[in-house]
Amino acid sequence: MYRCLGTTIEFLPFQIIRCQAAVAWEAKKPLSVEQIEVHPPKSHEVRIKILYTAVCHTDAYTLGGLDPEGIFPSILGHEGAGIVESVGEGVTNVKPGDHVIPLYTPQCKECDFCKNPKTNLCQKIRATQGRGVMPDGTARFSCKGKTLYHFMGCSTFSEYTVVADISVCKINDKAPLDKVCLLGCGISTGYGAVINNCKVEKGSTVAVWGLGAVGLAVVMGAKAVGAKQIVAIDKHEDKFKRGK
């Protein structure tokens, strides 16, 4: 396993990292900041130092006990950005020190879904990800002697996290991590809806209900494709300034 120490990269034995995380012990209860153990990455896994994370409605939805796949105790969060701390055997797409975004929709590039131009809903680790564990069926988090489950393959509400190597994307190290962390869900959801789902064409008129993160991403996508008119609807007047 390789681990990044500052600007140098050294070969070190596997180590457990103790850090802080916002733990969801059970549904409908507030998150609790705890010291947890983050175990080393195994084969084809990546351990990331999370520097920035956003909060998505899906996190609140799961914490509220509404998600049928919600498993507790767990570490929520799926919109984040950080730096690779260490990698397990067989990882070739990223290395320690790389700036990355965790992906809740992996890309194995081998399954039927990845090869189909109509979808990108990779199925390679879907079964284990839905159970809150890594591809080998185990978790990398623990706290007070208890296993903490993963969330959407990301778990960004922790100072360190472990993801599958097909669930991470390397980005330009000059990109501001406090902003590009939103690409993990909100921005890609709204922008992708315009480009891939609605296939908005140049000269179109687009109506956007709600100017939250996803709605603003829809506005950006509509502008990018050359929509003639963009109509925004929101009950909060202060949001229109952001939309413009």
N, C-alpha and C positions, 0 to 999 in steps of 0.2 A: 504494500500500500504506500502510495506517495502522499505526503502531507506538505502543505504550503506553510512556511514560517517566514512571515514578512515578505521580502522580495526573493527569498531563496527557496529552493525545493530540495528536500532531503528525504532519503528513504528511512522510514521509522517503523517500528513494530506497531501492531494494532493498538489503539488506545481508546478508552472511553472518555468522552468529553462531558463535563458537568456544566450546565448552563441554565439560564432561566427560560421558562416557557409559560404561556397562558394555557392552562389545562382545563379542559371541559370534563369534569368528573362525572356529571350526569346531565340529562336533558332538563331544560327549564330551570337551571341553576346558573348563577354568574360564573364567569371564568375565574380561575384562581391562579395567580402567578406563583409558580413553584420552581424549585431547583430540580432539574431532571437529569437523567443520564442518557446521552445519545451514543449508541454503540457504533462501532466502526462499520464502514460499508463492506458488504460482501461482494462476491463476483458480480460484475456488471451493475454495480451500484455506485452512487456518488454522494459524498457528504458535503453539504453546502453551509457556509456561514451566511445566514440571512441578515442583510443590512436594512432592508425596507420591506414592509408588507402593507397591503391595503385590506380593507374589510369589505366583503361582498355580502349582499343580502342572503346568499346561499349559506354563509356561515351562521347568520342569525336564524335562518330557517332550520338548519340542522340542530343548533343549540336549543331551539324552541321545541324540539321533539317531533317535528313534522316530516323529517326526511326518513323514508323507510329503510335507507341504508345507513342511517346514523348509528354509530357504535360508540359506546362509552366504556371507560374513560378514553379520551382521545385528545389530540392536538389539532385544532382546526386551522383554517387559513389556506388559501390557494392562489392568492395574488401576491407574489413576492419577487425579490431580486437579491442576488448576493454574489459571493465569490466561492469558487470550489476550494474546499479545504483539503479533501483527500478523495481518492478513488480506489475502488476495488479492482481485482484482477479482471482483465479483459476489456476494460474501458478504453476506448480509442477516440471518442468524439469530443471529450473535454479533458483538461488536465488541471492540477492545482494552480490556482491563481487566475483562472479564467472567470470572467464576469458572465453570469448566467441567469436565466429565468426558468423556474420549475414549470413543468407542463402537466396539467391535470388530464389532458388528452395526449397520450404518448404517440410516438410515430416509430413503429418498428420497421416500416417500409417493406414488410414481408407478407403480412396477412392479406386476406382478400379485400378487407376494407381499405387498407392503406394503398393497395394497387388499383382500387376502383376510383375513377375520377369524380364520381358523384358524392363521395363521402371521405372523411378523414377520421372516422370513429374507430381507431385502432382497437383490436380485440385481444391483443397478445397477453396483456396482464389485467384485463378487465375483471375477471373473476376474483383475483386476489385483491385488487385495488378496492373493489366493492366491499370486501370483508375487512378492510382497514389494515392489511398486512402487505409485506413486500412479496415479490414473486416466489420466494421460497416458502411462503406461508407463515413467516414470523415477523415480529415488529422490531424496530431499532430503538424504541423509546421505553424508558422505565422511570418510575417515580415511587418512592416509599415502598419499594419491593413489589410494585404492581406494574403490569404491562400497560403501556399507553398505545392506543391504536393510531394509525396514520389516517389522514383525511384527504380524499381525492388524489392520493399519491403525491401530495405536496407538503402539508403541515407546516405552513410558513409562520404560524404564531409561536415560533421557537427561535432562539438565537442560532441554533444549528438544526439541520434536518438531513434526512437521507432519502434519496429518490432513486428510481431505476435509471439506468443510463439512457433509456429511450424516452425518459420523461424530463429531459433537461435540454435547453437550447442555449448555445453560446451566443453572446452578443458583443458588439463593439465595446471595448473597455472605456471609451470616451462617452458613452451614452449615460445620462444621469439616472442612476438606479432608483432615486426617489420618484421618478416619473415613469420610467419604463416598467416598473413593477406592475403598473396597471394593464400592461399588455397581456398579462397572464390570464385575464378573464374579461373585465369590463370593456376595454377598448376593442379587443379582438371580437367580442360578441356583437357589439354595435356595428363596427366597421364591416365585419364579415357578413352581417345580415344584409347590408346594402350591396356588397360585391357578389357574394356567393348565393344568398337565398333569394332576395328580391331582384337581383340583377338589374339594378337601376341604371337606366341609360341616360346619355347626355341629352339635356333639354327637358328632362322629366320634372314634374312637380312632386315633391316629397313632403309628407306630413309626419311629424315626430311627436309622439305623445310622451311627455316627461323629459326633462333636461338634467337627469342625473348623469352618472358616468357613462352608462350605456347609451342614453339618448344623445349626449354630446358626441359620442363616437359615431352615431348614426349621422349626425350633422356633418362631421368631418368626412365621412365616407361619401355622403351625398355631394358635398362640395368637390371632392376629389374626382368623382366621375362626371362632373359638369352638369349637375342638376340646375335647371333654370330657376326654379323657385323652391325654397325650403320653408315650410310652415311649421313653427314650433308651438306646442300646446303644453302649458304648465300653469298650475295655480299659484306658483311662487314667482312674483314679478322679478325678483332679484336674479333669477337664473337666466333671464333673457340676455343680460349683459355677457355672460359666459358664452351663451350660444352664438352671439354675434362675433 
